[in-house]
């Protein structure tokens, strides 16, 4: 039975705060803190009241209507006022936005206890309650727009006298809620990542909750805010929503318990048919055409479109989801998911990712409860109609070929193509697929996300390069995996072992020796891996004889490029850096790469309250970002020296000069392969079937010669060669002196 309460009409617009007020405070004390112009209003004069009444306006008490000194009563018509209302300057103008032209003033609306800035437009709002509207705001054709005294605006906090059951949580990464976090305005991908991990660290988890609680006021009575120049039209229900400046809301069905961040440089928009409940929307976001989102955070410049469903999820910066369904997922920046029938559930996706049509990621549980997880490194790309089972884990830049993968997977070799070969009943993994067959795509992936990063607040330094500490660490591990697998394949050939008992070291050394000196023999072997699929069938590694040397060359290139980028003054300085260079685990913290020891230090500082809130943690992200180039340089040098099997003490200018020259050849190979892999699309006769001739094809898809990315890579190669020459020539001319601070 509906609990419909009957109260005196004289109480409408009053007693907003239902709990006891602080001593000496009235119900407007928080409203006055929010609206610092409250002392710029005056009471109505008699002739103004007369004009308002003549224009079919009513008020329960005209003494509670306050106006600015430049108030024009003729611009208020057919309105009903309840409680204290303050109205700013009204001048005889009309405001226009996207061909909507409406006169300044308040018309045909019921208004309870609201404040208005200057020259607002309020037309046909059936119920506007407890809101503060800024200057030149347009609100037209809205059914209900109201704020409650316990409004939390999407934040996972509790107001005074609220029970824990009323708290909003995001159940990220796992459907059972075991990794849930409290959403808050300003939540970065790194915050969400750290909070969902380390669940056994109770002190850390308690601190995260405390950070969130103390960031927001628990007092009841805050009004909803609408920032200057925001336009709201043709919406049905807006309840407990605070909105920044310059936002545009049109045709939404229901917006409830939200913070919508927006400003002049990063305006947010919400379009037709959307229903958004319990969420935080970052600056510069776009939400259009029938989107349904519940319990969510959208980081800045992310987009939801065309009926997408986002539930219990965090969507990172510069990400786009269209049409499909995403549940219980934590998605780092630069994610693309555009197709109507893709599904992502209970996943940690670490960015630069793309999901194809029909991909079903995480719907197949391998448990008696809905408690599985998927963990995918940067560059995750499940292909058409891929179906994956919980729990599975994927290294960086894994491409998964079409298929139904019936068992859990642990693909620990980066840049791999994964194939489900039903004919041979084998899982097949091709390490280094991107480098051998689609260099254009992997190189463009890094370039395009840098180009598309529209963040105005870059607190977290996001790494987009495919050769970075996280992927290079995985490549180094993959070298050992391939060496061991080759050794086992060699000794599995009948008659090879001759009764000798072999250690794991013997097997790996043999594999390494074969890969270095006899790749043609390796090409003949059937190379099997273990631990990649939870099944009894075999897992075969493909083209290892090509992938292994490629990985080594690219790790060397990673080292040399970082040396060049560092602008090191002379060789002595480099050798000093090399003395302190070391490899180690790196962690992707919301798209920002950090050394494992850095993350451990952050956690310790949080536990010990040295980092005492989210703003301080965000400052730590910035400091870590400042240290990243130097940390990355040391990692790159250590990786280079390990591949070359040279100690820092044995490093010489001659050796380094030779490696730099070798890296030029690698860069030439990359540049040529970028062009060649794209060129295949132009030479494919079946692609040409759609066109009468080459000229028409070039007009439709653009000519290969005009491809801006390919042109850029050619320029980059020339610049790289010039850098190598410059540093080699420069070091020859300089004395060996150390430079501090590198």
N, C-alpha and C positions, 0 to 999 in steps of 0.2 A: 504494500500500500504506500502510495506517495505521501511523504510528510510535507504537506503544504501548510505553511505557517501564516496566520492572519495577524497583522500588526497595524497600529494606527498610521494613517497616511502622513501624519505630522512627523513621524520618525524616519520617513524615507529621505535618504541622503545624509543621515546623522548616525552617530554611534558606530563608525566604521570599525574601530578596534573593539572587539567584543570582550577581550580580557581586560583586567584592571590596568589603568594607565599609571605610569610613573608619577610620583608625587610632584605636583606643580606643573604638570603637562596636560594639554588638551589633546583631542583626537587629531589635531592638525600638526603636531610638533614635528613628525617625520616628513610630512608633506612640505612643510616650510623649509626643512633642511634640503630637500630635493630641489625645491623651486626657489632659488635665492632672489627672485624678483618679487616676492610676496609683499614687500613694503612699498612697491611702486604703484599700488592700486588705491582707488578712493571709492567711497560709497556713491551710489547713484543720486543724481539730483532729481527733483520732483518732475521736471519737464521730461527727463529721460525715462522715468518710470511710466509717465503718461504715454510717451511714444511707444514704449515696449508693449504696454497693454493694448494700445491701438493696433499694433502689429500682430495681435493674437498670441502674445507670449504670456505665460503664467509663471508664478513663483510662490512657494509656500511662505517666503518671507523676503521681500525685496531688499531688506536691510542686509541680507546675506549675499547679495550680488555686488561684487566689487569690479571696477573697471579702470582702465588706464585713462590718462588725461586726454587722449585723442580717441575717445570712444564715440562711435556713431550708432545710435540706437536704431536708425533706419535699416541697418545691416543685420538685424536680429529679428527673425520672423517665424511665427508658428512654432515656438519652442516652449518646452516645459522644464523649469528649473527646480531642483530639489537640493537642499543643503547649501553649503557655501560654494559659490562659483566665482572664479576670477577671470576676467576677460581682458585681453591685451588690446593693443591698438587695432581698430577696424577702419580702413580707408576705402573709398569708392573705387576699387580696382577689381579686376578678375585675375585669377591665377590660371595658367595654362601648363599642362604637362601631357605630352603625347596626344595632342589634339583634344584633350579633355579641358574644357574652358568653363570655369565656375566662378561666380562672384564671391568676393571675400565676405565672410560673415557666417552666422549660425542660422540654419534654416531647417524647419520640419524635423526637429530632433528632441529627444528626451534626455536631459543632462543632469547627472547627480554628482555633486561635489567634485568638480573638475577645474583645472587651471589651463588657460589658453595663452599662448604667446601672441605675437603681433601678426595681424593679417592672416589669420587662419581661415580655412574653408571647411565648414562642417555642414554637410547636406544629407538629409534623410538617414540619420542614425537613430534607429528605433530605441536604443538604450545605450547610453555612454556614461559609464560610472567609474569614478575614482581613477581618472587618468590625468596626466600632465602632458599637454601638447605644446611643442616648441613653435618657433616662428615659421610662418608660411607652410604649415602642414595642411595637407588636403585629406579629408576623410569623407567619403561619399558612398551612400548606399550600403550601409553596414547594418546587419540585424542586431547584433549584440557585441558590445566592446566594454568589458568590465574587469576590474581587479578585486580580488579578495584580500582581506587583511593578513592572510597567511601565505600570500604569493611568494614563491621561491624562484620563479622565472627560470625553471629548468635545472637549477642547482640541487645537488644531492644533499641538502641540509634539512634540518628540522627547525621550525619556528617554536616560540615559547609554547609550552603545554602540548606539543604534538607528540604522538607515540612513534616508536621506531618503525612500526608497520607502515607509516606514511612516507618513509624515505624512498627516494628514487635511486635505483642502482642500475648500472649497465653490466649485464652479465656477458662480459667479453670472453672470447676464445673457447668457452666451454658452456654448453647449454645447462649444466647443472648448477651454475652460479658460483662455482668454487673459485673463480677468478674475477668476481664482480668488483667494480670500482664505483666511486661516487663521482658523477659528472660535475664539472664546474666550469664557469665562464673563464676562458683563458687556458683551458686544458690543452697541452701540447701532446703530440704523438709520443714523445719520450716519457711524459708523465704517465700516460696510459700503459706504456710498455713496462716501465719499472713497477707500477702498481700491480699489474697482472702477474708478474713473475715473483719469485722469492716468497711464495706463500707460507713457507715454513719459518720465515723470519718475522715473528709476531711483533717485535718492537718496531721494525720497519713499517709493517702494515698499519700499526696503530698510529705511527707518525703521519703517514699519508692521510689517514682519516682526520687526524687533528689539524693538519694543514688546511684541509677543506673546510672544516667546521669554523676555524678562526678567520677564514678569509671573508666570511659573510656575517652580517648582523642577524642575530636571532630575533630581534624585536619585531613584533607585528605592526603593520600599518603603513608599509611602503606602497606608494602608488605606482601604477604602470607608467612608463615614460615613452613618448614618441618624439624622436629627435627632429631638429629643424629640417624642413624641406622634404620630409617623408610624405609619400603618397599612398593612401589606402583606399581602394575602391572595390565595390561589388563583392565584399566578403560577407560571410554569414556569421561566424562566431569567432571572436578574439577574446580570450580570457587569460588573465595572468601572463601577459606577454609584454616585455620591455623591448623597445625598438630604437636603434641608433638613428643617426642622421642620414638623409638621402636614400632611405630604403624605398622599395616599390613593392607593394602588396596588392595583387589584383585577383579577384575571383576565387580566393581560397575558401574552402568549405569550413574548416575548423583549425584554429591555431590556439593551442592551450599549453600553458606552463612552459614558456620559451624565453630565451634571450636571443634576439636577432641583432647581431653586431653589424654595423654599417657606418660608413662615413663617406665624405666626398671623394676620397681617393680609392675607396674599395666599397662601392655600394652593393648591397645585397638585394635580391629580388625573389619574390615568391609568387607563383602564378596560379593559373586556373585549376580548380578541382583538387587542390592539395589538402591533406589532413596531417598535421604535424602536432605531436603531443609529447611533452616531457623531453625537451631537447635544447641543445646549444648550437646556434648557427653562427659560424665565424664570418669575418669580414669578406666581402666580395663573393659571397656564395650565390648560387642560382638553384632554385627549386621550382620546377615547372610541370604542368600537365599531369595531374592525377597522382602525384607522388603520395605515398603513405609512409610515414616515419614515426616510430614510437620508441622512446628511450634511446636517444642517439646523441652523438656529437659530430658536427661537421666542422672540420678545421677550415681555415681561410681558403677562399678561392676554390672550393670543391663544388660539385654539381650533382644534383639528382634530377632526372628527367624521365618523361614518358612512362608514367606508371610504376616507377621503381619503388621497391619496398625495402626500407632500411629499419631493422628492428634490433634493439639491444646491441648496437654496433658503434664503432668509432671510425669515421672516414677521414683519412689524412688530407693534407693540403694538395691542391692542384689535382684532385682525383675526380673522376666522372663515373657515375653509375646510371645507366639508362635501362628501363624496361624490366629488369630482372629482380631477383629477390636475394637479399643479404641478411643473414641472421647471426647474432652472437659472434661477430668478427671484429678484429682489430686490424685495420688496414693503414699502412704507412703511406706517406706522400707518393703521388704519381701512380695512381692505379686507374686502369681503364676497364670498364665492363659494360658493354653496350647492347647486348642482345637479349631478346625477350625471354628466352628459355634457358638462361644460365642461372645457376643456384650456388651460393657460397654460404657455408654454414660452419660455425665453430672453428674459425681459422685465424691464424696469425699470418698475415701477408705483408712482407717487408718492403713493398714499394716497387716502382718501375715495372709493374705487373700488368698483364692483359689477359682477360678471360674470353674465350671464344664462345660462339653459339652452342648451346646444348651441353656445356660443361657443367657437371654436377660435382661440386667439390665439397665432400664431407657429409653427404646424406647417408652413406652406407656405414652404419655403426657396427662395430665389432665388439659389442659389449651388451650386457643385459640392461643397460641404462643409456640414456642420451648423454654420454659423458666423454666422447672422443674429441680429438683435436687434430688439426692440420697445421704444420709449421712450414712456411715457404719462404726461402731467402729472396733477396732482391732479384728482379727480372723473371719472376715466375710466370710461365705462359702455358696453361693447359689448353690444348687444342680442341677442335670440334668434337663434341659429344664425349668428352673424357669424363669418366666416373671414377672417383677416388674414394678409398675407404679410410676411416679413422683407425688407428693413429698413423699418420704418415709425415715424413719430413723430407724436405728438398733443399739441396744446395743452391747457391746463387745461379740465376739465369738458366733454369731448367725448362726445357720445352718438352711437353708431353704429347705424344702422337695420339690420334683418335683411338679410343678403345675403352673397354670396360675392365678396369684393373681390380680384380677380385680380392687381392690380398694387400695388406699394409706394405708401404714402400719406405725405404730409407735411402734415397739417392744422395750420396755424399761426394759425388764428383760434379763440380760446377760446369756450366756451359754445355750440358749434356742434352742429347735427344733421347727420350725414353719411348720405347716401342713395345707394345704387347703383341708378340708374334704368335697368334693362335695356331698357325699352320705347324710351326716347329714346337709349339708349347713351351716357349721360352720368353723371358723378359730380356729385351736387348737394350743396351745402353751405349750410346755413341759419345764418348767424351770429346769436347771441343767442337761439337757440331757447328756452332755458330761461326767459328773461325774458318772452318773448312768449306761451309756451304752457304752461309748467309751473313757475310761480314758487313754488308750494307745495313742490315737490320740491327745488329748488335751495336755498331758504331753510331747509327742514327738514334738509337734508344737513348744513349747518354747525351747526345747533342740536343735532342728535341726537348728533353725534360729540363735541361738548363735554360733553354730558350723559352719554355712555357712556365717557368717558375714565377708566378705573379705575386708572391708574398710581399707585403709591405713591411711586415715584421719578421725578420729572419733570425730570431733568437736561436733556433737550432740550425746549425750548418749542415745542410743535407748534401750527401755525397751521391753523385749520379754517374761517375766514371765507372765503366765496367772493370777496369783494373784499379782496384782499391784494396786497402788492407784486408777487408773481410774476404773478398773473392780470391786474392792472392794467397791468403792462408789456406783456403780450401784447395786451391790449385797445388800448393806444396804438399798438402796431405794426399791429394789425388795422385801425384807422382809416385808416392810410396805405394798406394793401392795398386796402381798399374804395374809397377815393377814387381810386386809380389805376385800379382795375378799372372804376369808373363812367366815368371820363374816357375810357378806351379804348372802352367800349361806346358812348359818345356820339359819338366821332369815327369809329366804325365805321359810323354811319348814313350812307347815300349822300348826298352833297351838302353835308355839314357842314364838311369840312376846307377845301375850295376851294384845294387845292394848297399850302397853308401847311405848312412843315416844323415839326413839333412836337417839343419836348424832353419828357423824362420829367416835368420840373417843370411844364410847360404842361399836360400831361395830368392830373396829380394836382390842380393848381389848379382845372382845369375841373370835375373830379369833385367836389371839395370845394364849389365854388360851387353846383353842381347839388343836392348833398345838403343844403346849407344853405337854399337859396332856392326850389328847384323839386323837392321830393321826389316830387310827382305825375308829373313827367317821368321821374324815375329809375325809378319803378314800372313804366313801360312798356318799359324797356330789357331786353334779354337781356345779363346781366352775366357775363362769363367771367373766370376766374382762371387763373393759370399756376403751375406748380411744385408743385401739390398731389397729383398722381398721375403715376406713371411709365408713362404710356401716351400714345397719340396721340389719344385721345378728349377731348372738351371737358369742362371743369369749370365748372359754373354756380353762381353765388352767388344765393341766394334772399332776398327781402325785405330787401335792403340798405337801402332807403329807411327801413325801420323800425329795423333793427339799429344803423345808424350813429348816429342821435340818442340811442338808448338807451344805447349805450356811453358817449357823452359825458356824459349825465346821471348815469350810475352812477359814472364817474370823479370827477365833481364831488361826488357824495354821499360817495364814499370820502374825498375831501379834507376835507369838512366834518365828517363823523363822527369822523375822527381828531383834528381840532381840538377838537371837543367833548370827546372822551374824554381829551384831554391835560390838561384843567382849567387852561388857561393863564390866568395871573393877569390880564393886561390886553392891550390891543392892541399896545402897544409891545413887549412880550415876543414876541408872535406875529410882528411884523415883523422882530424880530431873528432869530428862527428861520427865517423866510422867506428872509433874506439868505443863509443857508447851505444852503438846500433845493436838492436836485438829484435828477433821475431817474438811473437806471442799471440795469444788469443785476442781477437777484437770482437766487439758486440755492437750490433745494429740497434741503437736506442732510438727508435722512432724515426729512422732515416739518417740520424747522426751517428757516425762511427766513432766508437770510443775503445780505448784499450781496456781489457778486462780489469786491470789494476786500477784504472780510473773509475770504472763503475764500482768496484769494491770500495774505493775511497769515498765516493759519493754516498754509498749506502752507510758507511761508517759515520760520516758526517751527519747524515740524517738521523741515524739512531742516537747519536750523542747530542743532537739538537744544535750542532754547529751550523747546520742548514735548518732553519726553523720555520720555513714556510715555502709555498710554491714560488713566490717572487725570488727568494734566495736560490732555490734550485734552478730557476731559469737563468739567474746570473751565473751560476756554475756551468750551465750549458754554454753560455757565451764565452766564458773563460776557457772551457774545453775546446770550443771552436777556434779560439785564438791560438791554442797550443797545437791544433791538429796538423798544420803544415809541417811543423818540426817533428812531431810524433810520426807522421806519415813518412817523412824523409828518412828518419832512422830505421823505420820498418823496411822501407824500400831498399836502403843500402844493405841491411842485414839479409834480406831475401836475395839480392843480387850476389852478395859474397857467398852465400850458401850454395847457390846454383853453380857458381864458378869454382867453389871449393877453395876459396882464397881467404886467409885470415886478414883482419884489418892491418896488421903489421906488415903483411906481404903485399899489400896493395901499392901499386906504383903508378905514376902518371902514364907510363907507356901502356900498362895493362888497361887502364881506364880509357885511354885514347882509342885503343883497339876495340874495346867493347862499345864505345860510342859509335865508331864506324860501323860495327856490326848492327847496332840498333837502327842505323839509317836504312840498312837493307831490310830490316824487319818493318820499318815504317813504309818503305816503298812497296813491300809485299802487301801490307794492310791497305794502302791506298789503291793499289791495283785491284785487290780482291773486292774492295768496296764497289769499285766501278764494274768489275766483271760480274759480281753477283746481281747487281741491278740490271746490267746489260742483258742478262738471260731473259728478262721479261720482254725486252724489245726484239729479241731474235727468235723467241718461241713462235713457231708457225701457227700454233693454235690460238695464241693471243692475237695474232694478226688477222684471224678469221672475221673479227668484228669490224674491220676497217677495209675500205676500198683500196687504200694505198698507204705508204709510209707517212706522207704529208698529213693525211687525215688523222692517223694514229698520234702523230706528234702534236697536232692541234688539240686532240681530246685529252691525252694523258701527259702532255709536255714532253719535249725532246730530252734525250739523255744528256746532250751537250748543255742544256739550260738548267739542269738539275742543280739547285743552289747548294745542296749538301755536298754533292760530289765536287763541285767547284771549290767549296770551302776546304775539303780534305786535301785537294791539290795545293791550295795556298798554305795549309797547315804543314804539309810535307816540306815545302820550300822554307818555311819559317823554322822548322825543326832542323833542317840541314844547316841553316845559317846560325842557329844557336849552338850546334855542335862545333862548327868552325870557330865561332866567336870564343867559346869557352876554352877550346884547345889552344887557340892563338893567345888568348889573354893569360892563361896560366903559364905559358912559356915565357911571357914577358915579366911576370911578377915574381917578387921574392917570396919565399915560403914563410909567411907570417900568419899567425893565428888571428881569428876574429871572433870575439866573444858574442854570445847571444844567439847562436844558431842552434 
